[in-house]
Amino acid sequence: MIPLTINGKRHQADVSPDVPLLWVLRDHLHLTGTKFGCGEGLCGACTVHIDGKAEFSCQVAVGDVGERKITTIEGIAEDHPVKQAWIAEEVSQCGYCQPGQIMRAAALLAEHPDPGDAEIDAGMDPNLCRCGTYPRIRKAIRRAAGKAGRGGAA
């Protein structure tokens, strides 16, 4: 049994330590908000926070998590500024990548509360959106940072 702290709750995963965290979240704990995209750490659909840092859960073996705290999209409050900005800016199109995008944006803002466009672009670069909602993602991050209405390219 592998002990995990996910969204503030303790869990025990009865899996091999080399199983990717993504599959423990989705298949064993039924936290399906975290999406499977590529399984190779290339798209970011599976992004979660591990001790507050954005990580691809498909690339983290559950046995390597240890005592670090995991946060999934289910652990982000509905009134979180990033989630509210995503709704206000109508970011989602197909929506599949959005949980990972929101997790990446929340980690970015935790580290850089007032990012410029270059920081936003660099911070969000590991996550892909096949629908091309990047301008709305950037706008939502600016809104969440309290920059809505201060200008800047969308």
Salt bridges, closest charged atoms under 4 A:
GLU67 OE1 - ARG10 NH1 3.74
GLU78 OE2 - LYS83 NZ 3.06
GLU89 OE1 - LYS139 NZ 3.75
GLU89 OE2 - ARG143 NE 2.60
GLU111 OE1 - LYS53 NZ 3.47
GLU111 OE2 - HIS112 NE2 3.65
ASP114 OD1 - LYS147 NZ 3.22
ASP117 OD2 - ARG138 NH1 3.75
ASP117 OD1 - ARG142 NH1 3.03
GLU119 OE2 - HIS112 ND1 3.64
ASP121 OD2 - ARG138 NH2 2.69
